[in-house]
Amino acid sequence: MSVVTLLAEAEAHVALPFPAAVFGIIALVVFAALAIVVHSYRDVARRHSQKTSGAAPADHGHGH
């Protein structure tokens, strides 16, 4: 037997824990949850602009 035949036979015996479509559904749910988290941080800088409105852009407060 060749190496390719052995690899093909070994691959044929691997069973997925659930149907292949479920992997896609899990990925969509994860990406949707991450999109919600990213969307929740929209305009945060603009909401808190009154705190930084007096500071110059180069003034980071580090003492440099």
mmCIF file as Biopython writes it, N, C-alpha, C and O atoms, coordinates in Angstrom:
data_model
#
loop_
_atom_site.group_PDB
_atom_site.id
_atom_site.type_symbol
_atom_site.label_atom_id
_atom_site.label_alt_id
_atom_site.label_comp_id
_atom_site.label_asym_id
_atom_site.label_entity_id
_atom_site.label_seq_id
_atom_site.pdbx_PDB_ins_code
_atom_site.Cartn_x
_atom_site.Cartn_y
_atom_site.Cartn_z
_atom_site.occupancy
_atom_site.B_iso_or_equiv
_atom_site.auth_seq_id
_atom_site.auth_asym_id
_atom_site.pdbx_PDB_model_num
ATOM 1   N N  . MET A ? 1  ? 0.830   -1.182 0.000  1.0 0.0 1  A 1 
ATOM 2   C CA . MET A ? 1  ? 0.000   0.000  0.000  1.0 0.0 1  A 1 
ATOM 3   C C  . MET A ? 1  ? 0.877   1.249  0.000  1.0 0.0 1  A 1 
ATOM 4   O O  . MET A ? 1  ? 1.950   1.290  0.603  1.0 0.0 1  A 1 
ATOM 5   N N  . SER A ? 2  ? 0.385   2.244  -0.687 1.0 0.0 2  A 1 
ATOM 6   C CA . SER A ? 2  ? 1.138   3.492  -0.721 1.0 0.0 2  A 1 
ATOM 7   C C  . SER A ? 2  ? 0.690   4.409  0.416  1.0 0.0 2  A 1 
ATOM 8   O O  . SER A ? 2  ? -0.319  4.150  1.072  1.0 0.0 2  A 1 
ATOM 9   N N  . VAL A ? 3  ? 1.434   5.459  0.640  1.0 0.0 3  A 1 
ATOM 10  C CA . VAL A ? 3  ? 1.128   6.415  1.702  1.0 0.0 3  A 1 
ATOM 11  C C  . VAL A ? 3  ? -0.200  7.106  1.413  1.0 0.0 3  A 1 
ATOM 12  O O  . VAL A ? 3  ? -0.982  7.359  2.330  1.0 0.0 3  A 1 
ATOM 13  N N  . VAL A ? 4  ? -0.456  7.411  0.148  1.0 0.0 4  A 1 
ATOM 14  C CA . VAL A ? 4  ? -1.696  8.093  -0.232 1.0 0.0 4  A 1 
ATOM 15  C C  . VAL A ? 4  ? -2.902  7.209  0.089  1.0 0.0 4  A 1 
ATOM 16  O O  . VAL A ? 4  ? -3.920  7.702  0.575  1.0 0.0 4  A 1 
ATOM 17  N N  . THR A ? 5  ? -2.793  5.923  -0.177 1.0 0.0 5  A 1 
ATOM 18  C CA . THR A ? 5  ? -3.889  4.994  0.113  1.0 0.0 5  A 1 
ATOM 19  C C  . THR A ? 5  ? -4.132  4.901  1.618  1.0 0.0 5  A 1 
ATOM 20  O O  . THR A ? 5  ? -5.279  4.877  2.064  1.0 0.0 5  A 1 
ATOM 21  N N  . LEU A ? 6  ? -3.060  4.850  2.395  1.0 0.0 6  A 1 
ATOM 22  C CA . LEU A ? 6  ? -3.207  4.789  3.851  1.0 0.0 6  A 1 
ATOM 23  C C  . LEU A ? 6  ? -3.869  6.052  4.394  1.0 0.0 6  A 1 
ATOM 24  O O  . LEU A ? 6  ? -4.733  5.974  5.267  1.0 0.0 6  A 1 
ATOM 25  N N  . LEU A ? 7  ? -3.470  7.210  3.882  1.0 0.0 7  A 1 
ATOM 26  C CA . LEU A ? 7  ? -4.069  8.463  4.332  1.0 0.0 7  A 1 
ATOM 27  C C  . LEU A ? 7  ? -5.538  8.558  3.933  1.0 0.0 7  A 1 
ATOM 28  O O  . LEU A ? 7  ? -6.361  9.061  4.699  1.0 0.0 7  A 1 
ATOM 29  N N  . ALA A ? 8  ? -5.864  8.079  2.749  1.0 0.0 8  A 1 
ATOM 30  C CA . ALA A ? 8  ? -7.255  8.114  2.291  1.0 0.0 8  A 1 
ATOM 31  C C  . ALA A ? 8  ? -8.126  7.209  3.155  1.0 0.0 8  A 1 
ATOM 32  O O  . ALA A ? 8  ? -9.259  7.568  3.476  1.0 0.0 8  A 1 
ATOM 33  N N  . GLU A ? 9  ? -7.617  6.049  3.531  1.0 0.0 9  A 1 
ATOM 34  C CA . GLU A ? 9  ? -8.380  5.138  4.378  1.0 0.0 9  A 1 
ATOM 35  C C  . GLU A ? 9  ? -8.533  5.700  5.788  1.0 0.0 9  A 1 
ATOM 36  O O  . GLU A ? 9  ? -9.599  5.570  6.390  1.0 0.0 9  A 1 
ATOM 37  N N  . ALA A ? 10 ? -7.501  6.311  6.313  1.0 0.0 10 A 1 
ATOM 38  C CA . ALA A ? 10 ? -7.569  6.879  7.654  1.0 0.0 10 A 1 
ATOM 39  C C  . ALA A ? 10 ? -8.556  8.039  7.685  1.0 0.0 10 A 1 
ATOM 40  O O  . ALA A ? 10 ? -9.268  8.223  8.673  1.0 0.0 10 A 1 
ATOM 41  N N  . GLU A ? 11 ? -8.602  8.814  6.619  1.0 0.0 11 A 1 
ATOM 42  C CA . GLU A ? 11 ? -9.519  9.954  6.560  1.0 0.0 11 A 1 
ATOM 43  C C  . GLU A ? 11 ? -10.967 9.490  6.450  1.0 0.0 11 A 1 
ATOM 44  O O  . GLU A ? 11 ? -11.864 10.170 6.949  1.0 0.0 11 A 1 
ATOM 45  N N  . ALA A ? 12 ? -11.208 8.394  5.833  1.0 0.0 12 A 1 
ATOM 46  C CA . ALA A ? 12 ? -12.566 7.903  5.631  1.0 0.0 12 A 1 
ATOM 47  C C  . ALA A ? 12 ? -13.217 7.481  6.948  1.0 0.0 12 A 1 
ATOM 48  O O  . ALA A ? 12 ? -14.444 7.454  7.038  1.0 0.0 12 A 1 
ATOM 49  N N  . HIS A ? 13 ? -12.429 7.153  7.967  1.0 0.0 13 A 1 
ATOM 50  C CA . HIS A ? 13 ? -12.976 6.660  9.225  1.0 0.0 13 A 1 
ATOM 51  C C  . HIS A ? 13 ? -13.261 7.760  10.248 1.0 0.0 13 A 1 
ATOM 52  O O  . HIS A ? 13 ? -13.771 7.475  11.331 1.0 0.0 13 A 1 
ATOM 53  N N  . VAL A ? 14 ? -12.944 8.990  9.925  1.0 0.0 14 A 1 
ATOM 54  C CA . VAL A ? 14 ? -13.169 10.091 10.861 1.0 0.0 14 A 1 
ATOM 55  C C  . VAL A ? 14 ? -14.612 10.554 10.740 1.0 0.0 14 A 1 
ATOM 56  O O  . VAL A ? 14 ? -15.078 10.910 9.658  1.0 0.0 14 A 1 
ATOM 57  N N  . ALA A ? 15 ? -15.311 10.544 11.868 1.0 0.0 15 A 1 
ATOM 58  C CA . ALA A ? 15 ? -16.702 10.994 11.871 1.0 0.0 15 A 1 
ATOM 59  C C  . ALA A ? 15 ? -16.789 12.340 12.578 1.0 0.0 15 A 1 
ATOM 60  O O  . ALA A ? 15 ? -16.148 12.555 13.607 1.0 0.0 15 A 1 
ATOM 61  N N  . LEU A ? 16 ? -17.580 13.232 12.022 1.0 0.0 16 A 1 
ATOM 62  C CA . LEU A ? 16 ? -17.774 14.539 12.644 1.0 0.0 16 A 1 
ATOM 63  C C  . LEU A ? 16 ? -18.705 14.399 13.842 1.0 0.0 16 A 1 
ATOM 64  O O  . LEU A ? 16 ? -19.593 13.546 13.837 1.0 0.0 16 A 1 
ATOM 65  N N  . PRO A ? 17 ? -18.512 15.229 14.873 1.0 0.0 17 A 1 
ATOM 66  C CA . PRO A ? 17 ? -19.368 15.120 16.047 1.0 0.0 17 A 1 
ATOM 67  C C  . PRO A ? 17 ? -20.808 15.543 15.779 1.0 0.0 17 A 1 
ATOM 68  O O  . PRO A ? 17 ? -21.721 15.119 16.489 1.0 0.0 17 A 1 
ATOM 69  N N  . PHE A ? 18 ? -21.020 16.379 14.755 1.0 0.0 18 A 1 
ATOM 70  C CA . PHE A ? 18 ? -22.365 16.763 14.330 1.0 0.0 18 A 1 
ATOM 71  C C  . PHE A ? 18 ? -22.302 17.112 12.849 1.0 0.0 18 A 1 
ATOM 72  O O  . PHE A ? 18 ? -21.209 17.229 12.295 1.0 0.0 18 A 1 
ATOM 73  N N  . PRO A ? 19 ? -23.447 17.279 12.195 1.0 0.0 19 A 1 
ATOM 74  C CA . PRO A ? 19 ? -23.442 17.517 10.746 1.0 0.0 19 A 1 
ATOM 75  C C  . PRO A ? 19 ? -22.613 18.746 10.360 1.0 0.0 19 A 1 
ATOM 76  O O  . PRO A ? 19 ? -22.455 19.674 11.153 1.0 0.0 19 A 1 
ATOM 77  N N  . ALA A ? 20 ? -22.091 18.736 9.142  1.0 0.0 20 A 1 
ATOM 78  C CA . ALA A ? 20 ? -21.189 19.784 8.670  1.0 0.0 20 A 1 
ATOM 79  C C  . ALA A ? 20 ? -21.859 21.155 8.662  1.0 0.0 20 A 1 
ATOM 80  O O  . ALA A ? 20 ? -21.182 22.158 8.888  1.0 0.0 20 A 1 
ATOM 81  N N  . ALA A ? 21 ? -23.143 21.230 8.415  1.0 0.0 21 A 1 
ATOM 82  C CA . ALA A ? 21 ? -23.852 22.516 8.380  1.0 0.0 21 A 1 
ATOM 83  C C  . ALA A ? 21 ? -23.837 23.197 9.745  1.0 0.0 21 A 1 
ATOM 84  O O  . ALA A ? 21 ? -23.913 24.423 9.821  1.0 0.0 21 A 1 
ATOM 85  N N  . VAL A ? 22 ? -23.739 22.426 10.814 1.0 0.0 22 A 1 
ATOM 86  C CA . VAL A ? 22 ? -23.731 22.993 12.162 1.0 0.0 22 A 1 
ATOM 87  C C  . VAL A ? 22 ? -22.457 23.821 12.379 1.0 0.0 22 A 1 
ATOM 88  O O  . VAL A ? 22 ? -22.491 24.818 13.101 1.0 0.0 22 A 1 
ATOM 89  N N  . PHE A ? 23 ? -21.347 23.426 11.772 1.0 0.0 23 A 1 
ATOM 90  C CA . PHE A ? 23 ? -20.119 24.204 11.885 1.0 0.0 23 A 1 
ATOM 91  C C  . PHE A ? 23 ? -20.324 25.604 11.318 1.0 0.0 23 A 1 
ATOM 92  O O  . PHE A ? 23 ? -19.867 26.583 11.907 1.0 0.0 23 A 1 
ATOM 93  N N  . GLY A ? 24 ? -21.000 25.705 10.187 1.0 0.0 24 A 1 
ATOM 94  C CA . GLY A ? 24 ? -21.294 27.004 9.592  1.0 0.0 24 A 1 
ATOM 95  C C  . GLY A ? 24 ? -22.212 27.830 10.455 1.0 0.0 24 A 1 
ATOM 96  O O  . GLY A ? 24 ? -22.019 29.038 10.589 1.0 0.0 24 A 1 
ATOM 97  N N  . ILE A ? 25 ? -23.214 27.195 11.046 1.0 0.0 25 A 1 
ATOM 98  C CA . ILE A ? 25 ? -24.150 27.901 11.925 1.0 0.0 25 A 1 
ATOM 99  C C  . ILE A ? 25 ? -23.422 28.427 13.160 1.0 0.0 25 A 1 
ATOM 100 O O  . ILE A ? 25 ? -23.665 29.554 13.592 1.0 0.0 25 A 1 
ATOM 101 N N  . ILE A ? 26 ? -22.535 27.621 13.724 1.0 0.0 26 A 1 
ATOM 102 C CA . ILE A ? 26 ? -21.751 28.058 14.894 1.0 0.0 26 A 1 
ATOM 103 C C  . ILE A ? 26 ? -20.885 29.253 14.517 1.0 0.0 26 A 1 
ATOM 104 O O  . ILE A ? 26 ? -20.797 30.216 15.280 1.0 0.0 26 A 1 
ATOM 105 N N  . ALA A ? 27 ? -20.247 29.205 13.354 1.0 0.0 27 A 1 
ATOM 106 C CA . ALA A ? 27 ? -19.405 30.316 12.914 1.0 0.0 27 A 1 
ATOM 107 C C  . ALA A ? 27 ? -20.245 31.583 12.736 1.0 0.0 27 A 1 
ATOM 108 O O  . ALA A ? 27 ? -19.808 32.664 13.131 1.0 0.0 27 A 1 
ATOM 109 N N  . LEU A ? 28 ? -21.429 31.471 12.154 1.0 0.0 28 A 1 
ATOM 110 C CA . LEU A ? 28 ? -22.288 32.642 11.979 1.0 0.0 28 A 1 
ATOM 111 C C  . LEU A ? 28 ? -22.712 33.230 13.319 1.0 0.0 28 A 1 
ATOM 112 O O  . LEU A ? 28 ? -22.750 34.450 13.477 1.0 0.0 28 A 1 
ATOM 113 N N  . VAL A ? 29 ? -23.026 32.380 14.272 1.0 0.0 29 A 1 
ATOM 114 C CA . VAL A ? 29 ? -23.428 32.861 15.597 1.0 0.0 29 A 1 
ATOM 115 C C  . VAL A ? 29 ? -22.264 33.575 16.287 1.0 0.0 29 A 1 
ATOM 116 O O  . VAL A ? 29 ? -22.456 34.623 16.904 1.0 0.0 29 A 1 
ATOM 117 N N  . VAL A ? 30 ? -21.069 33.016 16.184 1.0 0.0 30 A 1 
ATOM 118 C CA . VAL A ? 30 ? -19.900 33.642 16.805 1.0 0.0 30 A 1 
ATOM 119 C C  . VAL A ? 30 ? -19.619 34.995 16.165 1.0 0.0 30 A 1 
ATOM 120 O O  . VAL A ? 30 ? -19.390 35.975 16.873 1.0 0.0 30 A 1 
ATOM 121 N N  . PHE A ? 31 ? -19.633 35.063 14.832 1.0 0.0 31 A 1 
ATOM 122 C CA . PHE A ? 31 ? -19.374 36.333 14.156 1.0 0.0 31 A 1 
ATOM 123 C C  . PHE A ? 31 ? -20.477 37.356 14.442 1.0 0.0 31 A 1 
ATOM 124 O O  . PHE A ? 31 ? -20.193 38.548 14.555 1.0 0.0 31 A 1 
ATOM 125 N N  . ALA A ? 32 ? -21.722 36.909 14.559 1.0 0.0 32 A 1 
ATOM 126 C CA . ALA A ? 32 ? -22.806 37.832 14.894 1.0 0.0 32 A 1 
ATOM 127 C C  . ALA A ? 32 ? -22.614 38.383 16.308 1.0 0.0 32 A 1 
ATOM 128 O O  . ALA A ? 32 ? -22.834 39.571 16.545 1.0 0.0 32 A 1 
ATOM 129 N N  . ALA A ? 33 ? -22.208 37.536 17.238 1.0 0.0 33 A 1 
ATOM 130 C CA . ALA A ? 33 ? -21.963 38.003 18.608 1.0 0.0 33 A 1 
ATOM 131 C C  . ALA A ? 33 ? -20.808 39.004 18.630 1.0 0.0 33 A 1 
ATOM 132 O O  . ALA A ? 33 ? -20.887 40.017 19.325 1.0 0.0 33 A 1 
ATOM 133 N N  . LEU A ? 34 ? -19.743 38.737 17.886 1.0 0.0 34 A 1 
ATOM 134 C CA . LEU A ? 34 ? -18.631 39.680 17.818 1.0 0.0 34 A 1 
ATOM 135 C C  . LEU A ? 34 ? -19.053 40.992 17.162 1.0 0.0 34 A 1 
ATOM 136 O O  . LEU A ? 34 ? -18.599 42.060 17.571 1.0 0.0 34 A 1 
ATOM 137 N N  . ALA A ? 35 ? -19.914 40.923 16.152 1.0 0.0 35 A 1 
ATOM 138 C CA . ALA A ? 35 ? -20.406 42.138 15.504 1.0 0.0 35 A 1 
ATOM 139 C C  . ALA A ? 35 ? -21.228 42.974 16.473 1.0 0.0 35 A 1 
ATOM 140 O O  . ALA A ? 35 ? -21.148 44.203 16.447 1.0 0.0 35 A 1 
ATOM 141 N N  . ILE A ? 36 ? -22.016 42.330 17.325 1.0 0.0 36 A 1 
ATOM 142 C CA . ILE A ? 36 ? -22.807 43.054 18.326 1.0 0.0 36 A 1 
ATOM 143 C C  . ILE A ? 36 ? -21.885 43.756 19.316 1.0 0.0 36 A 1 
ATOM 144 O O  . ILE A ? 36 ? -22.139 44.898 19.698 1.0 0.0 36 A 1 
ATOM 145 N N  . VAL A ? 37 ? -20.819 43.082 19.730 1.0 0.0 37 A 1 
ATOM 146 C CA . VAL A ? 37 ? -19.868 43.695 20.661 1.0 0.0 37 A 1 
ATOM 147 C C  . VAL A ? 37 ? -19.193 44.897 20.013 1.0 0.0 37 A 1 
ATOM 148 O O  . VAL A ? 37 ? -19.080 45.953 20.636 1.0 0.0 37 A 1 
ATOM 149 N N  . VAL A ? 38 ? -18.745 44.749 18.775 1.0 0.0 38 A 1 
ATOM 150 C CA . VAL A ? 38 ? -18.097 45.857 18.075 1.0 0.0 38 A 1 
ATOM 151 C C  . VAL A ? 38 ? -19.085 47.009 17.878 1.0 0.0 38 A 1 
ATOM 152 O O  . VAL A ? 38 ? -18.725 48.173 18.057 1.0 0.0 38 A 1 
ATOM 153 N N  . HIS A ? 39 ? -20.311 46.691 17.515 1.0 0.0 39 A 1 
ATOM 154 C CA . HIS A ? 39 ? -21.331 47.717 17.295 1.0 0.0 39 A 1 
ATOM 155 C C  . HIS A ? 39 ? -21.658 48.463 18.587 1.0 0.0 39 A 1 
ATOM 156 O O  . HIS A ? 39 ? -22.017 49.640 18.547 1.0 0.0 39 A 1 
ATOM 157 N N  . SER A ? 40 ? -21.539 47.799 19.714 1.0 0.0 40 A 1 
ATOM 158 C CA . SER A ? 40 ? -21.855 48.448 20.982 1.0 0.0 40 A 1 
ATOM 159 C C  . SER A ? 40 ? -20.852 49.532 21.338 1.0 0.0 40 A 1 
ATOM 160 O O  . SER A ? 40 ? -21.164 50.400 22.154 1.0 0.0 40 A 1 
ATOM 161 N N  . TYR A ? 41 ? -19.663 49.513 20.757 1.0 0.0 41 A 1 
ATOM 162 C CA . TYR A ? 41 ? -18.639 50.521 21.032 1.0 0.0 41 A 1 
ATOM 163 C C  . TYR A ? 41 ? -18.679 51.671 20.017 1.0 0.0 41 A 1 
ATOM 164 O O  . TYR A ? 41 ? -17.783 52.514 20.011 1.0 0.0 41 A 1 
ATOM 165 N N  . ARG A ? 42 ? -19.703 51.715 19.163 1.0 0.0 42 A 1 
ATOM 166 C CA . ARG A ? 42 ? -19.831 52.805 18.198 1.0 0.0 42 A 1 
ATOM 167 C C  . ARG A ? 42 ? -19.993 54.134 18.909 1.0 0.0 42 A 1 
ATOM 168 O O  . ARG A ? 42 ? -20.737 54.230 19.885 1.0 0.0 42 A 1 
ATOM 169 N N  . ASP A ? 43 ? -19.316 55.144 18.439 1.0 0.0 43 A 1 
ATOM 170 C CA . ASP A ? 43 ? -19.440 56.518 18.931 1.0 0.0 43 A 1 
ATOM 171 C C  . ASP A ? 43 ? -19.114 56.682 20.404 1.0 0.0 43 A 1 
ATOM 172 O O  . ASP A ? 43 ? -19.607 57.623 21.025 1.0 0.0 43 A 1 
ATOM 173 N N  . VAL A ? 44 ? -18.322 55.827 20.981 1.0 0.0 44 A 1 
ATOM 174 C CA . VAL A ? 44 ? -17.957 55.973 22.387 1.0 0.0 44 A 1 
ATOM 175 C C  . VAL A ? 44 ? -17.134 57.236 22.577 1.0 0.0 44 A 1 
ATOM 176 O O  . VAL A ? 44 ? -17.334 57.962 23.551 1.0 0.0 44 A 1 
ATOM 177 N N  . ALA A ? 45 ? -16.212 57.511 21.663 1.0 0.0 45 A 1 
ATOM 178 C CA . ALA A ? 45 ? -15.382 58.704 21.781 1.0 0.0 45 A 1 
ATOM 179 C C  . ALA A ? 45 ? -16.240 59.964 21.678 1.0 0.0 45 A 1 
ATOM 180 O O  . ALA A ? 45 ? -15.992 60.946 22.378 1.0 0.0 45 A 1 
ATOM 181 N N  . ARG A ? 46 ? -17.230 59.937 20.821 1.0 0.0 46 A 1 
ATOM 182 C CA . ARG A ? 46 ? -18.087 61.107 20.667 1.0 0.0 46 A 1 
ATOM 183 C C  . ARG A ? 46 ? -18.994 61.301 21.883 1.0 0.0 46 A 1 
ATOM 184 O O  . ARG A ? 46 ? -19.305 62.436 22.245 1.0 0.0 46 A 1 
ATOM 185 N N  . ARG A ? 47 ? -19.413 60.229 22.503 1.0 0.0 47 A 1 
ATOM 186 C CA . ARG A ? 47 ? -20.264 60.333 23.691 1.0 0.0 47 A 1 
ATOM 187 C C  . ARG A ? 47 ? -19.523 60.954 24.859 1.0 0.0 47 A 1 
ATOM 188 O O  . ARG A ? 47 ? -20.127 61.623 25.697 1.0 0.0 47 A 1 
ATOM 189 N N  . HIS A ? 48 ? -18.210 60.734 24.919 1.0 0.0 48 A 1 
ATOM 190 C CA . HIS A ? 48 ? -17.417 61.237 26.025 1.0 0.0 48 A 1 
ATOM 191 C C  . HIS A ? 48 ? -16.538 62.404 25.596 1.0 0.0 48 A 1 
ATOM 192 O O  . HIS A ? 48 ? -15.489 62.640 26.195 1.0 0.0 48 A 1 
ATOM 193 N N  . SER A ? 49 ? -16.950 63.127 24.576 1.0 0.0 49 A 1 
ATOM 194 C CA . SER A ? 49 ? -16.128 64.227 24.070 1.0 0.0 49 A 1 
ATOM 195 C C  . SER A ? 49 ? -16.034 65.371 25.060 1.0 0.0 49 A 1 
ATOM 196 O O  . SER A ? 49 ? -15.066 66.131 25.010 1.0 0.0 49 A 1 
ATOM 197 N N  . GLN A ? 50 ? -17.002 65.530 25.963 1.0 0.0 50 A 1 
ATOM 198 C CA . GLN A ? 50 ? -16.936 66.619 26.937 1.0 0.0 50 A 1 
ATOM 199 C C  . GLN A ? 50 ? -15.773 66.426 27.897 1.0 0.0 50 A 1 
ATOM 200 O O  . GLN A ? 50 ? -15.290 67.402 28.471 1.0 0.0 50 A 1 
ATOM 201 N N  . LYS A ? 51 ? -15.312 65.207 28.088 1.0 0.0 51 A 1 
ATOM 202 C CA . LYS A ? 51 ? -14.184 64.946 28.983 1.0 0.0 51 A 1 
ATOM 203 C C  . LYS A ? 51 ? -12.858 65.343 28.343 1.0 0.0 51 A 1 
ATOM 204 O O  . LYS A ? 51 ? -11.925 65.734 29.044 1.0 0.0 51 A 1 
ATOM 205 N N  . THR A ? 52 ? -12.768 65.247 27.023 1.0 0.0 52 A 1 
ATOM 206 C CA . THR A ? 52 ? -11.508 65.512 26.334 1.0 0.0 52 A 1 
ATOM 207 C C  . THR A ? 52 ? -11.558 66.779 25.502 1.0 0.0 52 A 1 
ATOM 208 O O  . THR A ? 52 ? -10.600 67.061 24.782 1.0 0.0 52 A 1 
ATOM 209 N N  . SER A ? 53 ? -12.611 67.539 25.566 1.0 0.0 53 A 1 
ATOM 210 C CA . SER A ? 53 ? -12.731 68.714 24.692 1.0 0.0 53 A 1 
ATOM 211 C C  . SER A ? 53 ? -11.695 69.782 25.012 1.0 0.0 53 A 1 
ATOM 212 O O  . SER A ? 53 ? -11.315 70.530 24.111 1.0 0.0 53 A 1 
ATOM 213 N N  . GLY A ? 54 ? -11.213 69.892 26.266 1.0 0.0 54 A 1 
ATOM 214 C CA . GLY A ? 54 ? -10.236 70.906 26.626 1.0 0.0 54 A 1 
ATOM 215 C C  . GLY A ? 54 ? -8.803  70.483 26.394 1.0 0.0 54 A 1 
ATOM 216 O O  . GLY A ? 54 ? -7.908  71.327 26.416 1.0 0.0 54 A 1 
ATOM 217 N N  . ALA A ? 55 ? -8.557  69.207 26.172 1.0 0.0 55 A 1 
ATOM 218 C CA . ALA A ? 55 ? -7.188  68.714 26.011 1.0 0.0 55 A 1 
ATOM 219 C C  . ALA A ? 55 ? -6.766  68.803 24.557 1.0 0.0 55 A 1 
ATOM 220 O O  . ALA A ? 55 ? -7.558  68.572 23.643 1.0 0.0 55 A 1 
ATOM 221 N N  . ALA A ? 56 ? -5.499  69.144 24.364 1.0 0.0 56 A 1 
ATOM 222 C CA . ALA A ? 56 ? -4.952  69.174 23.010 1.0 0.0 56 A 1 
ATOM 223 C C  . ALA A ? 56 ? -4.752  67.737 22.527 1.0 0.0 56 A 1 
ATOM 224 O O  . ALA A ? 56 ? -4.515  66.853 23.350 1.0 0.0 56 A 1 
ATOM 225 N N  . PRO A ? 57 ? -4.842  67.476 21.213 1.0 0.0 57 A 1 
ATOM 226 C CA . PRO A ? 57 ? -4.677  66.104 20.704 1.0 0.0 57 A 1 
ATOM 227 C C  . PRO A ? 57 ? -3.331  65.487 21.047 1.0 0.0 57 A 1 
ATOM 228 O O  . PRO A ? 57 ? -3.248  64.273 21.231 1.0 0.0 57 A 1 
ATOM 229 N N  . ALA A ? 58 ? -2.251  66.306 21.139 1.0 0.0 58 A 1 
ATOM 230 C CA . ALA A ? 58 ? -0.927  65.763 21.425 1.0 0.0 58 A 1 
ATOM 231 C C  . ALA A ? 58 ? -0.719  65.577 22.923 1.0 0.0 58 A 1 
ATOM 232 O O  . ALA A ? 58 ? 0.244   64.928 23.333 1.0 0.0 58 A 1 
ATOM 233 N N  . ASP A ? 59 ? -1.592  66.129 23.736 1.0 0.0 59 A 1 
ATOM 234 C CA . ASP A ? 59 ? -1.459  66.038 25.198 1.0 0.0 59 A 1 
ATOM 235 C C  . ASP A ? 59 ? -2.069  64.732 25.686 1.0 0.0 59 A 1 
ATOM 236 O O  . ASP A ? 59 ? -3.289  64.606 25.788 1.0 0.0 59 A 1 
ATOM 237 N N  . HIS A ? 60 ? -1.217  63.770 25.985 1.0 0.0 60 A 1 
ATOM 238 C CA . HIS A ? 60 ? -1.701  62.462 26.422 1.0 0.0 60 A 1 
ATOM 239 C C  . HIS A ? 60 ? -1.719  62.349 27.940 1.0 0.0 60 A 1 
ATOM 240 O O  . HIS A ? 60 ? -2.258  61.382 28.479 1.0 0.0 60 A 1 
ATOM 241 N N  . GLY A ? 61 ? -1.141  63.317 28.634 1.0 0.0 61 A 1 
ATOM 242 C CA . GLY A ? 61 ? -1.099  63.239 30.066 1.0 0.0 61 A 1 
ATOM 243 C C  . GLY A ? 61 ? -0.003  62.338 30.608 1.0 0.0 61 A 1 
ATOM 244 O O  . GLY A ? 61 ? -0.059  61.932 31.769 1.0 0.0 61 A 1 
ATOM 245 N N  . HIS A ? 62 ? 0.987   62.018 29.795 1.0 0.0 62 A 1 
ATOM 246 C CA . HIS A ? 62 ? 2.058   61.135 30.213 1.0 0.0 62 A 1 
ATOM 247 C C  . HIS A ? 62 ? 3.266   61.900 30.754 1.0 0.0 62 A 1 
ATOM 248 O O  . HIS A ? 62 ? 4.198   61.285 31.271 1.0 0.0 62 A 1 
ATOM 249 N N  . GLY A ? 63 ? 3.266   63.206 30.645 1.0 0.0 63 A 1 
ATOM 250 C CA . GLY A ? 63 ? 4.406   63.979 31.114 1.0 0.0 63 A 1 
ATOM 251 C C  . GLY A ? 63 ? 5.525   64.066 30.118 1.0 0.0 63 A 1 
ATOM 252 O O  . GLY A ? 63 ? 6.636   64.453 30.481 1.0 0.0 63 A 1 
ATOM 253 N N  . HIS A ? 64 ? 5.276   63.721 28.872 1.0 0.0 64 A 1 
ATOM 254 C CA . HIS A ? 64 ? 6.315   63.783 27.837 1.0 0.0 64 A 1 
ATOM 255 C C  . HIS A ? 64 ? 6.406   65.169 27.267 1.0 0.0 64 A 1 
ATOM 256 O O  . HIS A ? 64 ? 7.223   65.420 26.381 1.0 0.0 64 A 1 
#
